[in-house]
């Protein structure tokens, strides 16, 4: 059991690539918990597990999966000056995508690209982090 916990910690601290792998498909006993303040914003978020966490120069993006298997993207300013927003997300072939019409957020290749009504309106570099603060 200790080995499983140590391996989970090592994966959480791996900052080499933001490319998804099969480990984020479902919650596991060794997965880190989604931060409580974020899980409370998710439908059926009690017991949600952290999938990935990222930071831009002034925002945090947290991906959590509920016990029912639903993936959510939670975006917020790093300084918490405004409430964050949760939206359904899905894993794509090369990252993640979340949608809050008319906005769409695509995460891949260490960047998040923001679209409004299909038109790109922004792009920010991402840094992986073990968990949002």
C-alpha positions, 0 to 999 in steps of 0.5 A: 500500500505504501508503494502505491501511495509513493507512486501516486505522489511521484506521478503528482509531482511529475512536471515533465509533460501535460499529456494525458495518460490512462491513469486519469480515466477513473478514480482510484484509491491512490488518487489525490482528492480534489480540493474540497472547495472545488469538489463542493462546486461540482455536481455530485463532487463529494469524493471527487479525485484530482486528475490534473492541475495547471497554472498560467501566469494568473489562473488555475485550472483544475480537472477533477473526476467525480465518483460517478466518473464525470470529468470537470474543469474548474477555472479560477484566478490564482488570487481568487478575486472572483469565484471560479467556474466549473464546467463539464470536460472530456479527455481528448486524444491529445489533452482535455476540452471543456465547454461553457457555451459560447466558450471552449477551453482546449488543453494540450501541448502545455497550453490552454486555448480559449475559443468564443463561438468557435473563434480563438480569443486567447492562448496561455502557457500552462505549468503542471502543478501537483494540486491547486493552492 
